[in-house]
Amino acid sequence: MDKRLLDILCCPVSKTPLRLLGRQELDALNAAIARGEVLTVAGSRVENALAEGLITVDGKVIYRVEDGIPVLLPEEGIGTVQFQDFPRVA
């Protein structure tokens, strides 16, 4: 993802800046998706693994990126509080 674009993106709800998901975070998320354990903020089950994603810098919400395009719809966000062992990257 273009660094300039990433610098201006933020969560549409909290306005918290976003960063790319790290490999460890992405692997943990995709493992939980494969187990059928991941829901969006709206309560829909996430069924497809993410190739890349964005996370708020406070680590609370994940947004998927599809074909290089961030999907920043509030209802499509994935809250990290639903994961007991989600990696916390400082």
N, C-alpha and C positions, 0 to 999 in steps of 0.2 A: 504494500500500500504506500502511496506517495506520502512522504514525510510532511509535506506542506499541508496536505489534506488532514492528516492525523493531528496536526498541531491546532486545527480549528474545530475539530469535532468534539462534541460533548453530549452527555446524556440528555435526551429531550425532556426528562422530568426534573432531575436534580441540577442540571447544568454542570455536573462534575466532568472534568476532562476525561478523555478515553485514551487507552493505550492498547497495543496489540496483545493478545493472549500469548503467553509464553508456551513453549512446547510442553512442559510438565502440566500446566493448567489445561491446555487443549487435550492432552491425553487423558487426564482425569475426567474432564467433561464428556469426552466421547465414550469412555468406558461406562459412565453413568447413563448416557443415552442408550448404549447397547443393552444395558440391563433394564431399560424402560423406566428409569427413575427420575427423568428430568421433565419439568413442567415450565411453561412460560408464565409470565406474570398473570396472564389471562386464564391460566389453568389448562391450557392445551398441552398434550404430551408432545415432546420433541422427539421425532422419529428418525431424523437423518443426522448423521455425524457432521460436524463442522470441519471444513478444511482450514478456515481461519476465523477469528473472532476478535471482538473488541471488548474490553472490560473497563469499568470506571476505575480511576486511580485509587479509589477507596476500596476496591475489590467487591462491591456489592451487587453489581448488575453486569451481565454479559449480553452483548448483541452479536448476532451472526453477521458474517460478511459473505455475500453470494456473488460469485464471479467478479470479485474486486469491489463490489458495491455494498457499503454498510447498510444494514436494515435497522434503522433507528426508530422503529415504531414502538411506543411505550408498551403496548400489549404483547409485543414479541420478545421483550427482554426476558432474560433468565436470571432470577435471583439466586445468588450463591448461598443464601442462608439455608437452602434446601439440602445442601451437601454437608455432611458431618466432617469429611476429611478433604475438603477442597484445598489445594495448595495455596498458601498465602505468600505472595511474592511482594517484597517491600520495594 
